[in-house]
């Protein structure tokens, strides 16, 4: 019984550009570099040039390790709890 919001990539980008317009162009340039690196990685993977290490079960958590309350979720290994009762910071985007 969870509720989630789905936004299109275009709507998400418009919201971010509106909220962070002064930094948006810098982000877009860095994102393009990341896309180029991802493409090179994909090509290397297609050629079988990767040395993958798979660690099955490494870092997994059990249900009883999570502390869930009405106001927050605490996860072992993370420095801060995840607050659940904060106001919506995107109220101006609707």
Protein Blocks (a to p, Z undefined) as FASTA:
>chain_A
ZZdddddfklmmmmmmmmmmmlmmmmmmmmmmmmmmmmmmmmmmmnopaccdddehihpa
cfklpccdfkbccdehiabdcdfkbccfklmmZZ
